[in-house]
Amino acid sequence: MSENKESATKASNEAIVPGQALSSLVWKGDHLSMLDQRLLPESIVMLDLFTAEEVWDGIHAMKVRGAPAIGMAAAYGVVLGASAYGGTDAAGWLEHVHSVCGHLATSRPTAVNLFWALDRMKKRAKELTAEATEGRVEDWNAGLEHEAISIQAEDEEVCRLIGVHALPLFQDGMGVLTHCNAGGLATAKYGTALAPMYLAHENGIHLKVFADETRPVLQGARLTAFELQQVGIDVTLLCDNMAGMVMAKGWVQAVIVGTDRVAANGDVANKIGTYSLAVLAKAHGIPFYVASPLSTIDLHTATGADIPIEERPAEEVTESFGKRTAPQGIKVYNPAFDITPHEYITAIITEKGIVQAPFSDSLPALFAD
Ligand SMILES: CSC[C@H]1O[C@H](OP(=O)(O)O)[C@H](O)[C@@H]1O
């Protein structure tokens, strides 16, 4: 790790290379290069982050977003935070790492991958100090760096496997509707909900993807439409309120979405609007799939009612499309996520295979060795 820290975030503009996937997070050895997803698809700007605080802000402000990407960013935030420790003793270093983790945990509340990654970094920190208790701060920091890099590398393989397991659900020419962005931009590569689209594309299977624009932050329009178009996958952008009509026309044979947290009973938190889609899918007899890595399954949270739902600033709703679109002083309700009850979910696609109801049995079984 470099001793040469900088507090000001730097940005660099990158060129759009058609067909080339963008990486949301690139570890540079002494800092984290983070793609500012708020600026897509107009600008590709990589932010150079040197401190845990800058990573906290990157997550909080949704410069990086998507459950697995949030977890990966937080892990690198721990690495950056740990490197600022000035002492040499194990107890002090461990306390410092826990304090960094505690702060990063306040960046966003719903995606459980954030807490999963922080728990994993704390566990690794404890193991490292148990191995050598004095004067090994550089080794401990290097151990944390290795752990964060592993989390990112594993996520790519996990997402690829989700795509592999989903492939039998799709036939050539099928229409598949998705919501928000659970793609490569939200993960290390491939995505969760979009992994099947990428794997189908790689295997010569043609899918017609419908991407909801996903108000109010427009992850579907700005990110999903962008990343699928970049690699030449057939994608059509829809306003959120068009899904019912498109289903009624018979254009959609499956809905597949990502998730920020799956409760032990199979209830799913995902981007606001997901619940409406699930109800519409049921009304039209269309299977509704949730793509979820094991790191997003939270067996400690009993039901969807126990999942904390983030509420975001009113301006996301009242100042859409670069200008004021609602009256001054209007009351606004802006939850970032909703809960889809497990009854609406046909199956959950994981890196270990596809599971169905009863989820209270099938989800814990995924964690058995
Ligand atoms: C692969 S998880 C993607 C997940 O993240 C989104 O939330 P946000 O953009 O607010 O971080 C959304 O719920 C997606 O399904």
The ligand as an SDF file (V2000), in Angstrom:
LIG
                    3D

 15 15  0  0  0  0  0  0  0  0999 V2000
  -27.4590   -6.9540   -8.7240 C   0  0  0  0  0  0  0  0  0  0  0  0
  -28.3190   -6.1220   -7.4650 S   0  0  0  0  0  0  0  0  0  0  0  0
  -28.9650   -4.8060   -8.3170 C   0  0  0  0  0  0  0  0  0  0  0  0
  -29.9600   -4.1430   -7.5360 C   0  0  0  0  0  0  0  0  0  0  0  0
  -29.4670   -2.8720   -7.1150 O   0  0  0  0  0  0  0  0  0  0  0  0
  -30.4520   -1.9510   -7.3510 C   0  0  0  0  0  0  0  0  0  0  0  0
  -30.5140   -0.9930   -6.3930 O   0  0  0  0  0  0  0  0  0  0  0  0
  -29.6590    0.3570   -6.4410 P   0  0  0  0  0  0  0  0  0  0  0  0
  -29.4720    0.7940   -7.8460 O   0  0  0  0  0  0  0  0  0  0  0  0
  -30.4940    1.3070   -5.6360 O   0  0  0  0  0  0  0  0  0  0  0  0
  -28.3580    0.0420   -5.7330 O   0  0  0  0  0  0  0  0  0  0  0  0
  -31.7240   -2.7100   -7.5920 C   0  0  0  0  0  0  0  0  0  0  0  0
  -32.5200   -2.9490   -6.5150 O   0  0  0  0  0  0  0  0  0  0  0  0
  -31.2060   -3.8890   -8.3210 C   0  0  0  0  0  0  0  0  0  0  0  0
  -31.9760   -4.9840   -8.4950 O   0  0  0  0  0  0  0  0  0  0  0  0
  1  2  1  0
  2  3  1  0
  3  4  1  0
  4  5  1  0
  4 14  1  0
  5  6  1  0
  6  7  1  0
  6 12  1  0
  7  8  1  0
  8  9  2  0
  8 10  1  0
  8 11  1  0
 12 13  1  0
 12 14  1  0
 14 15  1  0
M  END
$$$$
